[in-house]
Amino acid sequence: MQAKYPILPTPTDGLTALLDTLSLHGAAMYRGRFSAPWGLSFAPEQEIGAASATFHMVLSGAGCLVTLADGESLSLSAGDFVLLPRSPEHVLTDKAQTMSTPIECAVSRGVITADDWLCFGGNGAQTETLCGNLFYAGECKNTPQSLGHPLLRALPSVIVLRSENGKPVPWLPATLEFLRCETTSGRPGYQTVVNRLAEILFIQAVRAHLADSDLGCTHANYLRAIADGRIAPALFAMHKQPAEPWSVASLATHCCLSRSAFAHDFTEQVGITPLAYLTQWRLFLAGRFLRGGERLTLSEIAARIGYGSEAALSKVFKQHIGVTPGEYRRRSEHSVLGIK
C-alpha cells in the first residue's frame, strides 16, 4: 500500500536540516594588540558581495567594550568571544568614552609586526584580540530581508560565549588558532579546511546560544522549536523536502499531533502559520537559485521548490518580493538587489 505522506529520514533535530542550507565559504582574520586609549569602528559594507558574520575574541589583557549602533553595549574580558551573525555596525573600544577609528584607517596607521600583530592605540593598558569575518556562501550583503536565510533572520545581533575565570570554552582557542593558521597557509586543500572550520565555529556559537535558558531575542521560540520543540519534525520536513505538496494535515502527522494542535503550536512558536512559513522557505530557496551559478530555468526552480509551473512561482514571488523572478535575476546579475 502506498504511503499517504512522504517518508522522510528520521530527523535528529530541526537545526541540522536548517544548517545544511547555510554554508560558510572562507574567513578573514587578524590579531590585534591594542593599547589604551584605543577604539575601532566596523561599518557594514553596502556594495554587493558575500554576506558575513563578524567575531571578536579577547585573548588577554584589560578587555574591551562592544557597542552596537542602537547603543547596546557588552563588556568583554580575557577569554570572552562575541559573534555578530549579520555583521552590524559596531565599535570596539577600551572604554565607553574613547573615540573610534574606522578599522581600515587603523590598519593603515597602525604597525604590523613581523609575527602579524596589528598594533594600534596609545601607551596605556594593553588588550590582545583575535578578530575576523566568516563569509556565507550564497548570501549577499543587501539581499532583501524576505529572501534572507531564516536562521540568520532569527539569530540575535550578538552572541556571546563567556569565559570561566578567564578561561575560554575548551574548544574555542584551538579552533580559532587552527582557522587563523589555515587562512594564510596556502597549503593544498587549505580553502576546504578554512570553510569547514568556519562552519564549526559558527555552529558551535549557535548551539551555545540555543543552550542558553534565556535566549533573550525576538525569535526565541522559533529557535527553540528548531532545536527540540514539538514542531521540529515539521520544520525538518519542509527544510529537507520543499517540493512536496505539504498540507497542515501532512505536517501535523510528522509531529504526531492533531491538525488543530499542530497549527496552534506552530503559529505560537514560529509566529506565522505552517503554510506561510513554507512559502517563506520556498521563496528563500528561489532567491538562492536565482542568484546562483547553476542558471536553472524558472520551470526547473519551480519544480525544485514545490510550485507546479513557472507561472505559479512568478505569481507568488512577485506578490511577496515585488518583482518577478526574471527581474530579480537580472537585478542580481547587475548587483542591484535593493528590492522591498
C-alpha positions in Angstrom: 0.0 0.0 0.0 1.4 3.4 -1.0 2.2 5.7 1.9 -0.2 8.6 2.2 2.5 11.1 3.1 6.2 11.3 2.0 8.5 9.2 4.1 11.5 11.2 5.5 14.7 10.1 7.1 14.4 10.1 10.9 15.2 13.6 12.0 17.9 14.1 14.6 16.9 17.7 15.1 15.5 20.6 13.0 18.7 22.6 13.4 20.7 20.1 11.3 18.4 20.3 8.3 18.5 24.1 8.5 22.2 24.3 8.9 22.6 22.0 5.8 21.4 25.0 3.8 23.8 27.5 5.4 27.4 27.1 4.2 30.3 29.2 5.0 33.0 29.9 2.4 36.1 31.4 3.7 37.3 33.6 6.6 39.5 36.7 7.1 41.3 37.2 10.5 43.9 39.3 12.2 45.4 39.5 15.6 45.3 42.9 17.4 47.5 44.3 20.1 45.7 47.5 21.2 47.0 50.0 23.9 44.6 52.4 25.7 43.2 54.6 24.6 42.0 52.8 21.5 38.8 52.4 19.6 37.8 50.7 16.3 34.6 51.1 14.3 33.2 48.5 12.0 30.7 49.7 9.4 28.8 47.2 7.2 29.8 47.5 3.6 27.0 48.4 1.3 28.3 47.1 -2.0 27.3 43.7 -3.4 29.4 40.8 -2.1 29.3 37.9 0.2 27.5 38.5 3.5 29.5 37.7 6.6 29.5 37.3 10.3 32.0 39.3 12.4 33.7 37.9 15.5 36.0 39.2 18.2 37.8 37.3 21.0 39.8 38.9 23.8 43.0 36.8 24.1 44.5 38.6 27.1 44.8 42.0 28.8 42.4 44.7 30.0 39.4 43.7 27.9 37.1 45.9 25.9 33.6 47.1 25.1 31.5 46.1 22.0 28.8 48.8 21.3 26.2 48.5 18.6 24.6 51.3 16.7 21.5 51.1 18.8 23.5 51.7 22.0 23.6 48.1 23.2 27.0 47.6 24.9 28.8 44.4 26.1 31.9 44.2 28.2 34.4 41.6 27.1 37.1 40.2 29.4 40.0 37.8 28.6 38.6 34.6 27.1 35.3 36.1 26.0 34.1 35.6 22.4 31.5 37.5 20.6 29.8 36.6 17.2 27.8 39.2 15.3 25.9 36.9 12.8 24.8 39.7 10.5 27.9 42.0 10.9 26.0 45.1 12.0 27.7 48.5 12.5 29.6 48.4 15.8 32.6 49.8 17.7 35.3 48.0 19.8 36.9 50.3 22.4 38.9 50.1 25.6 36.2 52.1 27.4 32.9 53.9 26.6 34.3 57.4 26.2 37.0 56.6 23.7 36.6 57.8 20.2 36.9 55.2 17.5 38.8 54.9 14.2 37.5 53.0 11.2 39.2 49.7 11.1 40.5 50.4 7.6 42.3 53.5 8.8 43.6 51.7 11.9 45.2 49.1 9.6 46.9 51.8 7.5 48.0 53.9 10.6 49.0 51.1 12.9 52.1 48.9 12.9 52.1 45.3 11.6 54.7 43.3 13.5 56.9 40.6 11.9 54.6 37.9 13.5 51.5 39.6 12.1 50.1 41.5 15.0 48.2 44.8 14.3 49.4 47.3 16.9 47.3 50.4 17.4 46.4 52.9 20.1 48.2 54.9 22.8 50.6 53.9 25.6 48.1 52.6 28.2 46.8 49.2 29.3 47.1 46.6 26.5 44.5 44.2 25.1 45.2 41.4 22.7 42.4 40.3 20.4 41.6 37.9 17.6 39.1 39.4 15.1 37.7 38.4 11.8 34.8 37.6 9.4 33.2 34.4 8.4 31.7 34.6 4.9 28.3 33.0 4.0 28.1 31.1 0.7 25.2 32.1 -1.4 24.2 35.1 0.8 24.7 38.6 -0.4 25.1 41.7 1.8 22.0 43.5 0.7 19.7 40.6 -0.3 16.1 41.6 0.7 15.3 40.5 4.2 12.4 38.5 2.9 14.8 36.4 0.9 17.5 36.1 3.6 18.2 32.8 5.4 15.7 32.2 8.2 18.3 31.2 10.7 20.2 34.5 10.1 17.0 36.4 10.5 16.2 34.7 13.7 19.5 35.0 15.5 20.2 38.0 17.7 22.5 40.8 16.8 25.2 39.5 19.2 26.0 36.0 20.6 28.5 36.0 23.5 30.4 33.0 24.8 31.7 33.9 28.2 34.9 32.5 29.7 35.0 31.0 33.2 37.6 32.6 35.4 39.4 33.9 32.4 39.5 30.5 30.6 37.5 30.3 27.3 35.2 27.4 26.5 37.6 24.5 25.8 37.1 24.0 22.0 37.4 27.7 21.1 41.1 28.7 21.3 42.3 25.6 19.3 39.6 26.1 16.6 40.4 29.8 16.2 44.2 29.2 16.1 43.7 26.4 13.5 41.5 28.6 11.5 43.9 31.6 11.7 46.9 29.4 10.6 45.0 27.8 7.7 43.8 31.2 6.3 47.4 32.1 5.5 48.9 28.7 4.9 48.4 28.3 1.2 48.8 24.6 1.6 46.9 22.2 -0.7 43.3 22.0 0.4 43.6 24.9 2.8 40.4 26.6 1.5 38.3 23.5 2.2 39.8 23.3 5.7 39.0 27.0 6.3 35.4 26.5 5.1 34.9 23.6 7.5 36.5 25.3 10.5 34.4 28.5 9.8 31.2 26.3 9.8 32.2 24.6 13.0 32.9 27.9 14.7 29.5 29.3 13.6 27.6 26.2 14.5 29.2 25.9 17.9 28.3 29.6 18.7 24.7 29.0 17.6 24.4 25.8 19.7 25.8 27.6 22.7 23.2 30.3 22.2 20.4 27.8 21.9 21.5 26.1 25.1 21.1 29.4 26.9 18.0 29.2 29.2 17.2 32.8 28.5 17.6 33.4 24.7 16.6 37.0 25.0 15.7 37.7 21.4 12.6 38.2 19.3 12.7 34.8 17.7 13.5 32.8 20.8 10.5 30.4 20.4 11.4 29.7 16.8 15.0 28.9 17.7 13.9 26.5 20.4 11.4 24.9 18.1 14.1 24.3 15.5 16.3 22.6 18.1 14.0 20.4 20.1 10.4 21.6 20.1 7.3 19.5 19.3 7.1 21.0 15.8 10.7 20.3 14.9 9.8 17.3 12.7 7.6 19.6 10.6 10.3 22.1 10.2 12.7 19.3 9.3 10.3 18.0 6.7 9.8 21.4 5.0 13.5 22.2 5.0 14.5 18.8 3.6 11.7 18.3 1.0 10.3 21.7 0.0 9.0 20.3 -3.3 6.5 18.0 -1.5 2.8 19.2 -1.6 2.7 19.8 2.1 -0.6 20.5 3.9 -1.2 21.3 7.5 -2.5 17.8 8.0 0.5 16.1 6.5 2.9 18.2 8.5 0.9 17.5 11.7 1.3 13.8 11.0 5.1 14.1 11.2 4.7 15.7 14.6 2.2 13.1 15.9 -0.2 15.9 16.6 -3.8 16.7 15.6 -4.2 19.2 12.8 -5.6 21.8 15.2 -3.0 21.3 17.9 -0.1 21.4 15.4 -1.4 24.6 13.7 -1.8 26.2 17.2 1.7 25.2 18.4 3.4 26.1 15.2 1.9 29.6 14.9 2.6 30.2 18.6 6.3 29.3 18.3 7.2 30.5 14.8 4.9 33.5 14.7 3.2 32.6 11.4 1.1 29.7 10.1 2.8 26.5 8.8 1.9 27.2 5.2 3.1 30.8 5.4 6.4 29.5 6.7 6.5 27.0 3.9 6.0 29.9 1.4 8.8 31.9 3.1 11.2 28.9 2.9 10.4 28.2 -0.8 11.0 31.9 -1.6 14.3 31.8 0.2 15.3 28.8 -1.9 14.0 30.5 -5.1 16.1 33.6 -4.4 19.2 31.5 -3.8 18.7 29.6 -7.1 18.1 32.8 -8.9 21.4 34.3 -7.6 23.3 31.1 -8.0 25.6 30.0 -10.8 23.6 26.9 -11.9 21.5 29.0 -14.2 18.4 26.9 -13.7 15.3 27.8 -15.7 12.3 29.2 -13.9 10.5 26.0 -14.6 13.3 24.0 -13.0 13.4 26.2 -10.0 9.6 26.0 -9.6 9.8 22.2 -9.7 12.5 22.0 -7.1 10.7 24.1 -4.6 7.1 22.9 -4.9 5.4 25.1 -7.5 3.7 23.3 -10.4 4.7 25.8 -13.0 6.8 28.9 -13.8 3.6 30.9 -13.7 2.7 29.8 -10.2 6.2 30.6 -9.0 6.2 34.0 -10.7 2.8 34.9 -9.1 3.9 34.1 -5.5 7.3 35.6 -6.0 6.0 38.9 -7.2 3.3 39.0 -4.6 5.9 38.7 -1.8 9.0 40.2 -3.2 7.6 42.9 -5.5 9.2 41.8 -8.8 9.1 38.8 -11.0 11.8 36.1 -10.6 13.2 37.0 -14.0 13.6 40.7 -13.0 15.1 39.7 -9.7 17.7 37.5 -11.5 18.5 40.4 -13.9 19.0 42.8 -11.0 21.1 40.4 -9.0 23.4 39.9 -12.1 23.8 43.7 -12.2 24.4 44.0 -8.5 21.1 45.8 -7.8 19.3 43.9 -5.1 17.6 46.8 -3.2 14.1 45.3 -3.5 11.5 45.7 -0.9 
